[in-house]
Amino acid sequence: MTLVLEDISKDFEQRNIRSSALLSINLEVGEKEFTCILGPSGCGKTTLLRIIAGLEKATTGKVILGGSIVTGPTSRTAMIFQDYSLFPWRTVLDNIAFGLEMKGVNEEERHKVASHYLDLIGLCGFGKNFPYELSGGMRQRVAVARALAIDPAVLLMDEPFGALDAQTRNMLQKQLLEIWDKTQKTVLFVTHSVDEAVFMSDKIIVLTNRPGTVKEVVNIDLPRPRDRTSQDFAKVRRYVLGLIDEPQSI
């Protein structure tokens, strides 16, 4: 499902002082595309995802998903956070099934769907476990499965691997790409890591300092699976790093 942002701006007011977080964001994310968003801390990346998810209202502009304007939270999008946001009192299987339960799906059917996604993320033996019994990487995989279980058109991922160690992060990047290849979802993925963005995405949206606006859209034409040690990978990585490191007016 194609996602289009038209002239998205977001202002905040605190103690009678008005400031802009986002300014005139215009972009298009194609159906089944894996798109990463890069930019300095505080440039509005998370705010942008929340606006797309319908969790926040833009000050100006509109979000168009599959030809329809997004006016609030919708089952066509699912958001995955860095802190997993799992319910500690629910088993892994019941965590994955939660969205289906909220939609009124009967227990037998939602557990069938949840079991399918539990198998997809490689944790089929952990359905009866609780989140505290899992590693950080396993909990994040459960969060991905929970999002996929409601069958959204678009996955919104806010630095989902940011709190993990490098080895686990690299492993989950590969697993997420395998899941994306199987499900063909449209993915919008926020990260601070240039390496992660180049490894995973079809294109990278580079945002400026606050107020965040689109500095450049970089198409990544490297074949998959990608080799982080290749000269072509290093060349793209250097180019994107150059965009991030360029002096930016405030």
C-alpha positions as CSV (number, residue, x, y, z in Angstrom):
1,M,0.0,0.0,0.0
2,T,1.5,3.4,-1.1
3,L,2.1,6.0,1.6
4,V,2.1,9.7,0.7
5,L,3.0,12.6,2.9
6,E,1.9,16.0,1.7
7,D,3.4,19.2,3.3
8,I,3.5,17.7,6.8
9,S,4.5,20.2,9.5
10,K,4.3,19.9,13.2
11,D,4.5,22.7,15.8
12,F,4.6,22.4,19.6
13,E,3.9,25.0,22.1
14,Q,5.4,25.0,25.6
15,R,5.3,27.9,28.1
16,N,3.9,30.1,25.4
17,I,6.9,29.4,23.2
18,R,6.1,27.9,19.8
19,S,8.6,25.7,18.0
20,S,8.6,23.6,14.9
21,A,9.5,19.9,15.0
22,L,8.8,19.1,11.3
23,L,8.6,21.5,8.4
24,S,7.0,20.8,5.0
25,I,7.7,17.0,4.7
26,N,6.8,15.7,1.3
27,L,7.6,12.1,0.4
28,E,6.2,8.9,-1.0
29,V,6.8,5.3,0.2
30,G,6.0,2.8,-2.5
31,E,4.1,-0.4,-1.9
32,K,6.2,-3.2,-0.4
33,E,9.2,-0.8,-0.1
34,F,11.6,-0.9,2.8
35,T,12.4,2.7,3.6
36,C,14.7,4.0,6.4
37,I,14.6,7.4,8.0
38,L,17.9,8.9,9.2
39,G,18.5,12.2,10.9
40,P,20.0,14.0,13.9
41,S,18.5,13.4,17.4
42,G,15.5,15.6,17.9
43,C,14.8,16.2,14.2
44,G,11.3,14.7,14.6
45,K,11.6,11.2,13.3
46,T,9.4,9.6,16.0
47,T,6.9,12.5,15.7
48,L,6.7,11.8,12.0
49,L,6.0,8.1,12.6
50,R,3.3,9.0,15.2
51,I,1.6,11.3,12.7
52,I,1.6,8.6,10.0
53,A,0.1,6.1,12.6
54,G,-2.6,8.6,13.4
55,L,-1.4,8.9,17.0
56,E,-0.7,12.6,16.6
57,K,-2.2,15.3,14.4
58,A,0.0,17.3,12.0
59,T,-0.2,21.1,12.3
60,T,-0.5,21.2,8.5
61,G,-0.5,18.7,5.7
62,K,-2.0,15.3,5.3
63,V,-1.1,11.6,5.3
64,I,-2.6,9.5,2.5
65,L,-2.5,5.8,2.8
66,G,-3.8,3.7,-0.1
67,G,-5.6,6.7,-1.5
68,S,-7.4,7.5,1.8
69,I,-6.5,10.4,4.2
70,V,-5.4,9.1,7.7
71,T,-7.5,10.9,10.4
72,G,-6.7,8.7,13.4
73,P,-5.3,5.3,14.5
74,T,-6.0,2.6,11.9
75,S,-5.5,-1.1,11.6
76,R,-3.8,-0.5,8.3
77,T,-0.6,0.5,10.2
78,A,1.2,-1.0,13.1
79,M,3.9,0.6,15.2
80,I,6.9,-1.2,16.8
81,F,8.8,0.6,19.5
82,Q,12.4,0.3,20.9
83,D,11.1,-0.9,24.3
84,Y,9.0,-3.8,23.0
85,S,5.8,-2.7,24.8
86,L,4.8,-6.3,25.6
87,F,2.3,-7.0,28.4
88,P,4.3,-8.8,31.1
89,W,1.3,-10.7,32.5
90,R,0.4,-12.2,29.1
91,T,2.2,-15.2,27.5
92,V,4.1,-14.8,24.3
93,L,1.2,-16.3,22.3
94,D,-1.3,-14.1,24.0
95,N,0.8,-11.0,23.4
96,I,0.9,-11.8,19.7
97,A,-2.8,-12.4,19.7
98,F,-3.7,-9.2,21.5
99,G,-4.6,-7.0,18.5
100,L,-6.8,-9.8,17.1
101,E,-8.5,-10.1,20.5
102,M,-9.3,-6.3,20.4
103,K,-10.8,-6.8,17.0
104,G,-13.2,-9.5,18.3
105,V,-11.5,-12.5,16.7
106,N,-12.4,-15.7,18.6
107,E,-9.8,-17.5,20.7
108,E,-9.3,-20.5,18.4
109,E,-8.7,-18.3,15.3
110,R,-6.5,-15.7,17.0
111,H,-4.3,-18.4,18.5
112,K,-4.0,-20.1,15.1
113,V,-2.9,-16.8,13.6
114,A,-0.5,-16.0,16.5
115,S,1.0,-19.5,16.2
116,H,1.7,-18.9,12.5
117,Y,3.6,-15.6,13.3
118,L,5.4,-17.2,16.3
119,D,6.7,-19.8,13.8
120,L,7.6,-17.1,11.3
121,I,9.9,-15.3,13.8
122,G,11.5,-18.6,14.9
123,L,10.1,-18.9,18.4
124,C,7.5,-21.7,18.0
125,G,8.6,-23.3,21.2
126,F,8.1,-20.2,23.4
127,G,4.4,-19.6,23.1
128,K,3.7,-20.3,26.8
129,N,6.6,-18.3,28.1
130,F,6.3,-14.8,29.5
131,P,8.3,-11.8,28.3
132,Y,10.6,-11.7,31.3
133,E,11.8,-15.2,30.3
134,L,13.0,-14.0,26.9
135,S,16.2,-12.1,25.8
136,G,15.9,-8.6,24.4
137,G,16.2,-9.9,20.9
138,M,13.5,-12.5,21.4
139,R,11.1,-9.9,22.9
140,Q,11.6,-7.6,19.9
141,R,10.8,-10.5,17.6
142,V,7.6,-11.1,19.6
143,A,6.7,-7.4,19.1
144,V,7.2,-7.8,15.4
145,A,5.0,-10.9,15.3
146,R,2.3,-9.0,17.3
147,A,2.3,-6.2,14.7
148,L,2.2,-8.6,11.8
149,A,-0.7,-10.6,13.3
150,I,-3.2,-7.8,12.6
151,D,-2.1,-7.9,9.0
152,P,-1.3,-4.2,8.6
153,A,-0.4,-2.7,5.2
154,V,2.4,-0.7,6.7
155,L,4.9,-1.4,9.5
156,L,6.2,1.6,11.3
157,M,9.4,0.8,13.3
158,D,10.9,3.3,15.7
159,E,14.5,2.3,16.3
160,P,13.4,-1.2,17.2
161,F,17.0,-2.6,17.5
162,G,18.6,0.5,19.1
163,A,18.9,-1.0,22.6
164,L,20.4,-4.3,21.5
165,D,24.0,-5.4,21.3
166,A,25.7,-5.4,17.9
167,Q,25.6,-9.1,17.4
168,T,21.9,-9.5,18.2
169,R,21.2,-6.4,16.2
170,N,22.8,-7.8,13.1
171,M,21.0,-11.1,13.5
172,L,17.6,-9.3,13.8
173,Q,18.3,-7.2,10.8
174,K,18.7,-10.3,8.7
175,Q,15.6,-12.0,10.2
176,L,13.5,-8.9,9.7
177,L,14.5,-8.8,6.0
178,E,13.5,-12.4,5.7
179,I,10.1,-11.7,7.3
180,W,9.7,-8.7,5.0
181,D,10.5,-10.8,2.0
182,K,7.9,-13.3,3.0
183,T,5.1,-10.9,4.0
184,Q,5.9,-8.1,1.4
185,K,4.8,-5.4,3.8
186,T,5.6,-1.7,3.3
187,V,8.1,-0.8,6.0
188,L,9.1,2.6,7.4
189,F,12.1,2.1,9.7
190,V,13.7,4.9,11.9
191,T,17.3,4.4,12.8
192,H,20.4,6.4,13.9
193,S,22.7,3.8,12.2
194,V,23.8,4.6,8.7
195,D,25.2,1.0,8.4
196,E,21.8,-0.4,9.4
197,A,19.9,1.8,6.9
198,V,22.2,0.9,4.0
199,F,22.0,-2.8,4.8
200,M,18.3,-2.9,5.0
201,S,16.5,-0.3,2.9
202,D,15.4,0.3,-0.7
203,K,15.8,4.0,0.0
204,I,16.9,6.3,2.8
205,I,15.2,9.5,3.7
206,V,17.7,11.9,5.3
207,L,16.2,14.6,7.5
208,T,17.8,17.9,8.5
209,N,18.3,19.3,12.0
210,R,15.1,20.5,13.8
211,P,12.8,21.5,12.3
212,G,13.1,18.3,10.3
213,T,12.6,18.4,6.6
214,V,13.7,16.1,3.8
215,K,17.4,16.8,2.9
216,E,17.8,14.1,0.4
217,V,16.2,10.7,-0.6
218,V,18.9,8.2,-1.4
219,N,18.0,5.1,-3.5
220,I,19.9,2.0,-2.5
221,D,20.5,-0.1,-5.6
222,L,22.7,-2.7,-4.0
223,P,21.7,-6.4,-4.6
224,R,20.3,-8.5,-1.7
225,P,21.6,-10.1,0.4
226,R,24.1,-7.3,1.0
227,D,27.7,-7.6,1.9
228,R,28.8,-5.0,4.5
229,T,32.4,-5.6,3.6
230,S,32.0,-4.9,-0.2
231,Q,33.4,-1.8,-1.9
232,D,29.9,-0.9,-3.2
233,F,28.4,-1.0,0.3
234,A,31.2,1.1,1.7
235,K,30.8,3.7,-1.1
236,V,27.1,4.1,-0.4
237,R,27.7,4.2,3.3
238,R,30.3,7.0,2.9
239,Y,27.9,9.0,0.8
240,V,25.1,8.8,3.4
241,L,27.5,9.6,6.2
242,G,28.6,12.7,4.3
243,L,24.9,13.8,4.2
244,I,24.6,13.3,7.9
245,D,27.9,15.0,8.7
246,E,27.4,18.1,6.5
247,P,27.0,21.3,8.5
248,Q,23.3,22.2,8.7
249,S,21.8,25.5,9.4
250,I,19.6,25.8,12.5
